[in-house]
Amino acid sequence: MIVRHRAAVGSVVVGLVLAACGTEVTTQGSADTAPTASTEATTTISTTTIQTPDSPASTSTTTSTSTTTTTTTTTTTTAEPTTTVEPTTTVEPTTTVAEPSGWSPIAVDDVSSIAFPPCCAENWLGEASPPLAPDGEPLADGPYAASTQWPPDPTAPLRLDVYRFERCALLPASSCEPADEYFPDELGVDRSASRTLSVPLDGQVDVVVLGFYADGTEPLVIERATGSELAVLAAEVDQAYAVVFAERFLAGEDPEAIVDDVLANPVGGFVPDASSFGAVAYLPASGPPLLFQAVFPYVDDVRVAGRGTDALAIRSVEVIDGRLTLYAYAAYYP
């Protein structure tokens, strides 16, 4: 029988730094009441939203002579005001706009376990997601799995596909690592339904980036900011990678020779990293260090020029008090 051992968040972090097994790197007018009168009256109803009287207005006029009595009664009924319905959108609504405050460190114990992708034949750890809200409605508070591809302009809104985390025991066998039984906090990704969100990178979105730089000190660096700071960081590393690596590769230089040259002669914010052979770290002007274990990725077994944003993998998000937090993993993959 296969028996799975539960890993606490702390052991997940140690596994990320020390484990040697491989894992895959990943680079939503009302109807009018007709007047009643002995003479014809016309009532025009405006569809503009206004305050209406509590009761219909009534005017009565009586004219008498010695031989003829004529009574005219006009009753005007005001229709209920129309209600304007706002169009739905896939953008998460927020009520306050936070000013960018810069990057600030955060302790590993204060970070949700779903910020750490699973490694070494393990599963996600944490609580299952709430039901996915219908399109146009905000996501309920809780954790969610996510996937995205960075747009050509890293400061543009992200197209984010969101899925539920579900307990492994309730998912098809292929959704989690094989086991005879699972702990209640072992999770897989339920891909039977999803939401697509357009997420502007601004002060209305929170961000936690898990960075890494093995320079002899604590390698795991976790910092938080808002989407505004993430947009600046993404644009910065994208441009730096294009100049230091992509341009030379596209000009015909050997990719291994390029990496060796940068390791021997750090340039453009890229420095050697001791975490794995040939790895480099990017040290931004502001924000956590970003680890590149594979500087030139393979696509269909062919070496290609990547992008700086390849290091910022967003694989999970969380809604906290109605506010969206993106978790970007730029640390070590065992």
NORRAZI-V119768 format. One record per helix or strand. SS is the DSSP state (h for helix, s for strand). FROM is the first residue (numbers start at 1). TO is the last residue. If there is no record, write none. Layout:
# NORRAZI-V119768
{{SS | FROM | TO} {SS | FROM | TO}}
This chain:
# NORRAZI-V119768
{{h | 9 | 18} {s | 57 | 64} {s | 69 | 76} {s | 104 | 105} {h | 108 | 110} {h | 113 | 115} {s | 124 | 125} {s | 142 | 147} {s | 158 | 167} {h | 168 | 170} {h | 173 | 175} {s | 186 | 199} {s | 206 | 212} {s | 220 | 226} {h | 227 | 250} {h | 255 | 264} {s | 267 | 267} {s | 270 | 272} {s | 280 | 282} {s | 290 | 292} {s | 298 | 299} {s | 302 | 303} {h | 308 | 311} {s | 313 | 320} {s | 323 | 329}}
